[in-house]
């Protein structure tokens, strides 16, 4: 308990430091590049006290606790490496699951286990997919934090030679370049070129292996500005909001196809999350 | 509950289609196969739900959006460039009163604001153009993006002429008229900005008193 408290304190101090840095950045006439260097230094310093650990700890407890009408824990939940196996599971997702006859990402698979094994309704299992930054915490975000933390250091290895996954990858690639909506935006509008930024925010080029690897392996992440740990489903959902698209349905085929595309492009890189971001 | 059932049957349908695709060997198709594009579009329509002002019709591509998606990452054939630019140039409407230049101070506020058209935005508030997200404009604003070129000294470099202002108007109205598959939204064509707002942004770019031209 004590080390946990100390970590939370360290994290709080780090957040305060980030806020101070932001204020200094605005007050000073620092060039954009040096600001982004400073933010990088801050991020490096923060890795020691990433509040994501609080989500990981809560997720581990949720993973082991009997839940739902059937009072079943996740010990029987197969994330692709066998029932209850968490170590390395995230690094091989999305994956085709024969029992569900579907390619699934981590979030979708967790929901599947909650419905099929723990006896929850789909609506109950997904109603709190994203926490609201204060009192309403999401169990899914915590579970995702725990499971992903157990792949840290393990190389991404999405089975792109499996036909269902390969098909979803191809569909996800098409989606990435799909322009639409009131502003004509596609994912590629912001994430298709090297060295670009929105305002001062650097944008990864997700069409390049290096950019996709760096981006995908650092989600989920603790989002300092929101005080929440955010999953990859959340990342995609919020990108489409800013793209002026309608809302991406949690766990929808499109969300999994795009995840398969980006996760597949990250293959070979060691997974490095949950990370911490602005 | 009903929603869930519909969603499940949609998913089942999609899964059946995917299974059929595997049976017929389509799963090995390359991403530039038009069939993949058709299936991706169908998948997207089943995977988004309307929320607030963002209805599902946002996923209905016009010809420009469709072509720019199809040729993404590849060199556009000259005939496609011509057809996109010609079609979009024909949509540009100049103001009936001929007045192209408004108030640069209002233009600066519009250039700063990223509000509008997201499902999280209040549709009763005027939309911004968020120019600074992608362009450098007034040098006082250090927080600018680099997806588009710098517009610092836009008027000063091009001259404070009617020709410059008509070009700025048309470019803001419909950027695809000049640069096929430009990343820039078509602010007039899609009704993102009002005529008066476009005047104000033209002023930010081409008024000699605007900070952009200092």
Interface residues (C-beta under 8 A of the other chain):
Chain A: X29 X30 X31 X32 X101 X102 X121 X122 X123 X163 X164 X166 X167 X170 X171 X173 X174 X175 X177 X178 X179 X180 X181 X182 X183 X184 X185 X186 X188 X189 X190 X192 X193 X195 X196 X197 X198 X199 X200 X201 X203 X207 X240 X241 X242 X244 X245 X246 X247 X248 X249 X252 X253 X254 X255 X257
Chain B: X1 X4 X7 X8 X11 X14 X15 X18 X19 X21 X22 X26 X27 X28 X29 X30 X31 X36 X37 X39 X40 X41 X43 X44 X46 X47 X48 X49 X50 X51 X54 X55 X56 X58 X59 X60 X61 X64 X65 X68 X69 X72 X73 X117 X118 X119 X120 X132 X133 X134 X142 X143 X144 X145 X146 X147 X176 X183 X185 X186 X190 X192
